[in-house]
Amino acid sequence: MVFTSVQDAAGWMEAIDVDEGEYAAAFTCDGAAIAMSTADEAVVLQCTNHFDREDLQRRIVRYWEREQLSDMPAELREVANLLLERQNRPGRSIWQRVTTWWRHESASPDRSTDS
């Protein structure tokens, strides 16, 4: 997941998931590691002075390959912007997918019917 701010990320994450180690790592778009913890059932994210652009880059490349996306930009900020755009793209509901399929099937000229 990509967020526009550390605060947005903390608001989206669940404390129980942080406590149980569900998130392997968190970074800023320039590669600064983010320390994850909880306090009073709230997620606390804190930027550190540790930069690991190589680890961030490896994780992004694995994701990019798994999702079979187009060529990956060289700059991490461009990657982040593309991923944000992808995340925020409106999806089609199940109803939209079913009605599209139904229209396609009913319009198909070679559809056989048994009478």
N, C-alpha and C positions, 0 to 999 in steps of 0.2 A: 504494500500500500504506500501511496505517496500522499503527503499532506502539505498544505501551504504554510503551516507553522508547527512548531513543537507543541503549542497549546492545543491546536486542532487534533494532533495525534493523541495527546494525553486524554482529550475529551472522548475520542473514539474508542480507545483501548479500554478493556475491562480489567479491574484490579486482580481478579481471580486468575485471569490469563497471564498477567505479569508475574504473579506469585508462583504460578505453576510452570513458568518458563516457556510459555507458548511462543514467545517472540525470540527468535535466535539473536537478533541484533537490530539496532536502530542507528541511523546516521542522518546528518544534515546533508544537503546536496553537495557540499564541498568535501565530504568525507569525514567530518568530525563525528566521533562516536558519541552516542547519547546513552547515559546511564539510566536504566529503568528500575523503578522501585515503587512501593506503595506506602501510603500513610492514611490511616483512618478510612480505608476502603476506597481511596482515590489513587489514581495513577500519577506518579511524579516522574517527570522526565527532565533530565539535566544535561546540558551540553558539557562535554569534557574537553580537555586540551589535547586529547589523543586523536590523531588523524590516521585513518587507515583507508585511503582511497583504493588501494589494491583489493582489500576485502570487499568493499562496496562494489567495485567494478566486477569482481568475480560473481557476486550475488546477482547483479543486474544482468550479466551475460547469461547466467544459468536461466534466469527468468525469461529473458528475451528468446533464448533458444526453445525453452519449454512451450512458450506461447506462440512460437513461430511467427514472430513479428518481422517487419521489414528491416532494412539495414539500420543498425543502431548508431545514433549520433555519437561523435567522439566526446563532446562536452557533457558532463554530468547534469548541468542545469537544463540543457536541451532534452536529455533523457527524462528528467523529472517532469518537464512541461508536457512532453508527449504522453507520459504515463498518467498525469493528471487529466489531460484531455480524454484519454481512453476511459479512465474511471468515471468521468462525469458525463460521458456520452449516454444519452437516454437509451435504455434497453426496451426491447419489445416485450409486452406482457404475454402470458400464455394464451390469452384470448386473441391477441393480434396474430400470434403464430398459427393458432388453430384456424382462424378465419382465412388467413392467407393460404394455408394448405388446402382448405376446403374449396376456396375459389379456384386454385390451381387444378385440383382433382376434378371438379365439376366442369371445367373448361377444356379438359384434355380430350382431343378428338379421338384418340386411339383407345379410350377407356372401354373395356368390354363390359357388357351387362348380360346377366343371365335372366332370361324371361321364362 
